[in-house]
Amino acid sequence: MTHNLPQLPYPFDALEPYIDAKTMEIHHDKHHGAYVNNLNKALEGHPELQKLTVEELLAQISKVPEAVRTAVRNNGGGHLNHSMFWKIMKKGGGGEPSGDLADAINKTFGNFGDFKKAFTQAATTRFGSGWAWLLIRGGKITVESTANQDNPIMDGGKAIFGLDVWEHAYYLKYQNRRPEYIEAWWNTVNWAQVADNFAKAKA
């Protein structure tokens, strides 16, 4: 299969003023586009790998031939991570989750405020480029961060939502002020989509 760049589910300016239109355009078209192109290039000449979804590729990354493993890890991760990232944001997002997801967050972290603090801490303190995640691991929800474009699926986790803290995600508007970007980003979260991801990850 050829991996394709998914369409952004809203216009570039939909997340203003929190994430600016120019950043969204470059981030989606250029950065995510490059991950998809480079993933397809890495898989050329490997028909057995071309049959797999990006999730399957990353879940068994140790079985990918060494010659292309790093390219598949970096670009496949970039493709999978961003495909989720666009969907978990929306115009008029923010607020707090409800239902099963809210219950799980409250049970694990005490309340939404403490979860938000833990997640923000993971995102703020991730050194260099990477992601902060809410995920299911061993049947429980937890907060973690990963370097570069790594995804929790690579070591048995199931991501529910993630925040991109690569500088390309925020530099035009926030420069080096990552904490300000993270605080603003909470106003874009599409909790209905995150709840759907949670239900699927549990199933």
Beta strands, then each sheet from edge to edge (+ up, - down):
strand 1: 130-137
strand 2: 140-147
strand 3: 158-164
sheet 1: 2+ 1- 3+
end
